[in-house]
């Protein structure tokens, strides 16, 4: 059984900052790519940022230069530092990990339960 648990969401004023954390636990052999996605009301889930095991990052154009993704392989964790937040960043943020569990022959995608981020004055 594998779990991804997010934390760090909340209510913040425009221009403010938040840091999201996600920790994976369970019978994990290896975690490959990790990432953050978000889903706003009435919209499809979209990619925010991803990071490979060796640290290569990719960002959605809408968050470049404002958000920073990082990870700690020893802790099976991924983080998202969000600065200069805008109302349009309001969404549920989901952690994703492409990982291989013990005894498995291949990796699969796993998701966290999501954490709400609300940007409002």
C-alpha positions, 0 to 999 in steps of 0.5 A, a space after each residue: 500500500 502506498 500513500 501520498 499525503 499533501 500538506 501546507 495548503 490554506 488561505 493566503 492574500 494575493 501576493 503572498 506565499 505558501 509552501 506545499 509538501 508531499 510525502 510518500 510512504 509504503 512499500 516503495 522500491 523507487 520513485 521516479 518523476 514527481 509533480 504537482 497538479 491542480 484543479 480549479 472549480 469547473 476546470 480540468 486538472 492541469 500540470 503545475 510542475 514536475 521534477 525528475 529523480 535527478 532534479 530536472 524540472 518543468 513548469 506550466 507557463 502560468 507559474 514560471 518564475 513564481 513557483 519552485 518545485 524541489 524534492 528530497 529523495 531520502 525522504 520520498 518527498 516533493 515540495 512546491 514553493 509558491 510565491 506571488 500568488 494570484 487569485 487564479 492560482 486558487 485550486 485543489 493541488 494534487 501531488 503525483 508520484 510515478 513509482 515502483 513498489 516492492 516486487 512490482 515489475 513496473 512503475 505506476 502513477 499514484 496521487 495524493 488526496 489534494 490540498 486546497 489553496 485559496 488566494 483571496 483578499 
